[in-house]
Amino acid sequence: MSTLGSTCFTEEQEALVVKSWSVMKKNSAELGLKLFLKIFEIAPSAQKLFSFLRDSKVPLEENPKLKPHAMSVFVMTCESAAQLRKAGKVTVRESTLKKLGATHYKYGVVNEHFEVTKFALLDTIKEAVPEMWSPEMKNAWAQAYDQLVGAIKSEMKPSSS
């Protein structure tokens, strides 16, 4: 598991992330889908990274595999952010991180994709909790996301299996 390193996730940041996540949690499926639709709106070419979208004949929001995938990504990202300070590190299991790293590597995910996703994530959260949103909350989520991405990137190499 990767430790936090020099960037310290403060108690205030943790509180902002936890508070907003507790409100969003019940809408994870919808928000996850919204996140991915935003990603594909900004970077349509990113759709090519998903085998289940390549030959799909239905609109994105009706693709049966996109919603569960989007929800699991959204939930993992938010749960990891909410636990970051208590754990002092990204709490995604090492085996999962290795798998995520290998998968992202295999499908050719690059830095720009992570940046687009970060922008889309912050936008999705801002729209989900507009009355709570603030520059501080934006920074807290951005920092938590960067930590998770750092942990995934550190595992981005060919799968050893």
Secondary structure, DSSP 8 states (H G I E B T S, - for coil): --B-TT----HHHHHHHHHHHHHHGGGHHHHHHHHHHHHHHH-GGGGGG-HHHHT--S-GGG-TTHHHHHHHHHHHHHHHHHHHHHHTB--S-HHHHHHHHHHHHHTT--HHHHHHHHHHHHHHHHHHSTTT--HHHHHHHHHHHHHHHHHHHTT-S----
